Amino acid sequence: MPGTERLVFQQSFEGLIRALGDQLDEPCAKQLRKAGIDPRGKLSVAYPLEVWVESLKLAASVLAPAVPLEDGAEVVGRRFLEGYGATLIGSALLAGVRLLGPHRMLERMTRNLRTGTNYLEARLEQTGPTRYVLTCRPVVVAGFYRGLFAAGLEMSGAKSPSVVLMRSAGDAAVYDLSWQGDKTAATKRPEPRS
């Protein structure tokens, strides 16, 4: 996407603000304003990626101050999905996730991720009955997506989901997503598309 500014849309910031919950006190709000958003005012339609990254780092330091950024960002990713589910667009997406189940939810991951930005791309490859490899780019804080994907799998009904960052190189992050299968897992799998 040469020449196109990378933007993060309003609903992503709404989810982030909701993820902060009671931790969004005046000192936190002041830091968010310094990063470029006013969590107490009317949000813009979109913000530059840099504003998102600074806001995400701040949220991680507030919600999980005693852990490294990537682990704190994972906490934010999990709480974000809950907060995002309270937004108009997020509630519609998550209602669908619950009905789809993990396989179909992951199939739609690219579109779901694109509702929050104008730049994020995802490629999904099934490597087992309940295992996938998901490549996302560009990813700045990989831990956020680890938490987001784990929460998404849980919400879709996956049993004992696991999300592991396999590698991060350049702006790409590759995740191994899996969950415990059951006897009916094979019948729930979507038909291959030609």
N, C-alpha and C positions, 0 to 999 in steps of 0.2 A: 504494500500500500504506500508506494513512494509519494511524498508530498502531502499526504493526509495526516493531519494532527491526530494523535491517539487520544481518544476521549473516553471518559467513564461517565455513564449516564446517571441521572438524578436518582433512580431507584436503587442503584448500588450504594449511594451515599445514605439514602434513607435506611437501607438495611444495616449499614455500618453504624449509624447513629442509634438505631434500635438495639444493635448488638451491645453497645456501650451501656445501655439501660441506666441503672442508678449510678453508675460510675461517671456519667456525663454531668459532672458538677461544673461550677463556673471556671475553675482553673483549667479543666479539660476543654471546655468550650472556648476559652481564650486561646489555647494552643491550636485548636482546630481552625479558629479564625485566622491565626497567624499562618497556618498551612494553606489557607485559601478558601475555606467554607465557613459559613455561619450556621451552626447546627440549631440555633434558636430562631433563625430567620427563614425566609423563603429560599429554597434551594434553586440553583440554576438548572437548566435542562441538562447540561453536560459540563464537565470539568476536564482540564488536561490531566493526562496520566500522572504527572508529577504530583499534583494535588492529592490524587488517590493514594499514591505510594506514601507520601508524608502522613496522610490521615490514617492509613493502615498501620504504619509503624507506631504512631501515637496510640492507636487503639490497642495494639499488642502490648505496649509498655504499661497501659492502664489496666488491662484485663489480666495480664500475666507478667507482672513486673519482675519476678524472680527467675525467669527463664530466658534463654536466648531468643532473639527475634523470630527465628523460624518456628520455634515451639509456641511462642506467644501468638504468632500469626495463625497457627493451627487452631488455637482457642477462638480467635476472632472469626475464622472461617466457619467453625461449628455454630457459634452464636449468630453470625451473620445470616446463615440460612434460616434460622429461627426468626430473626428480625425481618429478613427479606420476605418471609412468608406472611408478614403482617402488612406488607404493601399491596396495592391493588394488583399490580402485575405479578408480584411474587406469590400472592395467594392463589391466583389462577394457575401459575406454573406448578406450585407444590401440590395442588389438588390433583393435577394430572400425574405427577410423580407417584403419588400414593396408589393411583389406579393402574399405572403402567407396570410396576414391578421393576426390579433392578436392570434386567436386560434391556427393555425398551427405554427405560430412563437413560441409560448410558448411550443408547443409539441416538438419542436426541440431545446429547450433551453439547454438541457444537452449537446448535440453535439456542439452547438454554443459556450458554455462556455468552452468546452474542447479544442477548437482551440487555446486558449490563455495560457493554462496551461497543466500540466500533472497530475493534482491531483484533480481539482474541480469536485464535484459531485452535481447533482441536481435531486430532485424528485418533480414531479408536480401532483397536484390533483385538478380536477375541482370540485368546490363547488356550482356553479350556472351558469346560461347562459353566463354571462360575468364576472365570478369571479373564481380565482384559488388561491390555496395555493402552494407556491414554497419553498421547503426546500433546502438550499445549505450548503455544508460543504466541506472543512473547509473554514470559512470566518473569516478574521482578521479585516477588516474595513467594517462593514455592510452598512454604508452610501453610499459607492461606488456603491454597487449593487443596492441600492434603486434608485440612479440616472440612472444607466445603464438600469434597467428594465423599468423605466418610459419613458426614451428616446426611448427604443426599442418598447414599446407599441405605443407611438406617431408615430414612423416611420412606424409601421405596419398598421396604419389607425385607431387605437382605439380612440374613442371619450372620452374626459375628463378622461384620465387614472389616477388611483390612485395606489400608491405603499406604503404600510405601513409595517414597521417591526413589526411583531406580537410579536416575542420573539427571544432572542439570548441566547443560553445556550451552554456552552463549545465551541466547534468550529462550531456549527450549527446555522444558522440564518433562521428564518421562516418568509416569506413575504406573505402578502395578496395583490393580484394583481386584480384590477377590472377596469372596464370602463363602460361608459354609453352605454346601449344597444339601438338598433333600431329595427324597425319592422322586418327587415330581418335577425337579429342576429341568430335566431334559424336555418335558412336555411344555414347560413354560417358555423355553427359548424361542425367539422369533424365527420365522422362516428366513433362509438366506435370500437376499435380493439379487436379482440378476441385472 
